[in-house]
Amino acid sequence: MFKCYKDVMQTFVIAVGPIQIISYPTVKWLGIRTGLSLPTGWELFWQLLVYFVIEDFSNYWIHRMLHCKWAFEKIHKVHHEYSAPIGLSAPYAHWAEILILGFPAFLGPALVPGHITTYWLWFILRQLEAIETHSGYDFPWSPTKYIPFYGGPAYHDYHHYVGERSQSNFASVFTYCDYIYGTHKGYQYRTQMSKKNSTHAFIAQDYKME
């Protein structure tokens, strides 16, 4: 746990810190508003939705690329050190991966500039989602349960459980890319077999009780 915390802080200083320093001129260049005219609720909603969809689609393909042999061994292997992830392991990764996967997060605001508060809220929500997804616990009261095509902890846990060999569950937030491009089948099969085995276990237990 301490190593995870130490390495995450070190990566933030080395990789994320410089990005934060140059973020202000970048924000101005992209046309993101910083004035007192705050965005409406509707503007917040549709822009955040666009950011999530753009980031999710881009992240899916980059994540798949990181599972090719060279990229996994040189970069992505660090993130997969946790086969059963915890919340803090969400940003636990090689510094190059932080930069590579950071690009899709900036792509949405670059294509659809909004207000600086929308920009901040987007990164807060995305980090909270990543922490929940890597928490290893399926929170029964989480509002994300009402989001269509949302992956969640159980979905992403399978990806970490399989590790380097994983060709399933590449999605970062939503699951639609996995279903469209056929990378959901491993998880789907495991889920079906788990339900089948659970049913057999209950039946066997019933026989024992008789």
N, C-alpha and C positions, 0 to 999 in steps of 0.2 A: 504493500500500500504506500509506504513512504517513498519507494523508488518511483512509483507512478506519479505521486504528487510532485516530487523533485524534478522529474523529467518533463512533466507538463509545464511547470513554471519556467524551466530552462528554455523550452521550445517557445513559450510565449515571449520571453525576453529576446531571443535570437530571431525568431521568424515573425511573430505577430506584432511585436513592439515597433519595428521599423515601418510596418504597414500602417500602423496607427498614426505615426508621425507624419507620413505623407498623405494621410487620408483627407485632410482639410482642403488642400489645393485640388485634390482629385474630385472631391464633392462639388466644389465650385465649378470645376471644368465640366462635370457631367450635367450640370444644370439643376442640381438638387436644391430646393428652396430652403433658406434658413431664416426667413423673415417671421414676423409675428402672426401672419395669416395662417392659422393652423388648418390642417386637412379635416374635411368632414368625415363622419363615420363611414359613409359609403366609399369615399376615396381611399380611406385606410383599408377597408375590406377588400376591394377589388385589386388594389395594388399589391397587398400582401399575398393574395391568392396567386397573382401573376408571378410574384417573386418565388413562391413555393414551387409552382409548377415548373418554371424555368430552371430553378436550381435542382429540382428533383430529376428532371430529364437529363440535364447535363451531368449531374453527379452519377447517375446510373451508368452512363457509358464510360466515364473516367474510372469509376469503381471496377467495372468489368476489365478495363485495360490494366488496372493495378493487380489483377489476378492472373495475368500472363506470367510465365515463369520468371523472366528477368525482373520485371517490376515488383513482383511479390518478394523475391529474395533480397532485392536491393532497397526497397522502400516500404511496401505494405506489410511486410512480415512483423514489423514493430507493433503495429496496431493489433495484430492477431496474436500477440503474446498472451492475451487474456481470452481463453476459450470460453470462459463464463464471465462476460464483462460486468463491470460495475459502472456507476454513473461517472466517476472520475476518469474512466478509461475512454470516454467519448472523444476528448481531444488528445488522448495519448497516442502519438503517432510520430513518424519520422518528420523532420522539419520540412522536407521536400513535399511530403504528402499534405501537410498543413497548407502550403502555398498552392499546390496543384488543386486540391479540393476547395480551396478558398475562392478560386476563380469563379465557379458557378454561383457562389453566394453574392458576388459583386455584379454578375451579369444582369440580373433582373433590374436592380436600381439603375444600371447603366443604360439599359434599353428603355425602361419606363421610369424616368426620374420623378420623384415625388418630393415630399417635405422631409426635412432632416429627422423629424420625430418618427415618421414612417420608416425611415432608414434605420434608426436606432431600434425601434420596436421589432423590425424584421430580424435583426441579428439576435436580439434577446429571445424571441420566440424560437428561432432556429436552434439556438444553444440549449434552451429548455427541452426542446423536442429530442435533441441528440442525447442529452443526459437521461431523459426518460427511456429512450430506446435502448440505451446501454445499461440501464439500472438493474436489469435481471429480474425485475418484479413487474407484474402486470397489475397496475393500480386499478382497483374496481371502480373508483370514483373519478377517474381521469376523464375530462371533457373530450379528449381525443378519441374516445370510444364512439363518439357520434359523428366522426369525420369519415366520409366515404373513402374507401381504398387506403385507409391508414394502416401502416405496418405494425409498429409497436414493438415492445420488448420481446415477446415470444417469437415474433417473425424474424427479428434481427439476431436473436440468440442462436437460432439454427445456423445462420451464416457463420457465426463465430465458432460454433460447435464443430462444424465440418472443417473450417480452417482453409488452408491453401487449396485443397481439392474442391472447395465450394464453387459450384457453378449455378448457385441458386441464391435468391433473395439479395440481389445487389441494390435494391431500392433504398434510398436514404430516408424518405418520408412516406410516400405513397407506394402502392403495390402494382399500379396499372402497367408500368413498364415491364415488370417481371412477367405479368400475364400476357402482355402483347408479344413479347420477344421470347417467351417460353422458358424463362429462367425461374419459374416457380415450381417446377415439377418435382424436384427433390423434396422440398418442404411439403408439398401437397401429398406426396406418397407417404412421407413419414407421419403426417397428421392422420391420414386415413388408416395407416397401420396401427397407430397409437390408439385410435378409437376402436378399431377392430379388436386389438389385444385387450383393451380395457373391458370391452363387452364380454369377451371370452373369460376374463378374470372374474367378472361379476357372476357369470353363469356358473363357473366352477365353484365359486363361493356359495352360491345358492344350493348346488348339489351337496356340498359338504354340510350345510345347515340342515338339509333333509335327512 
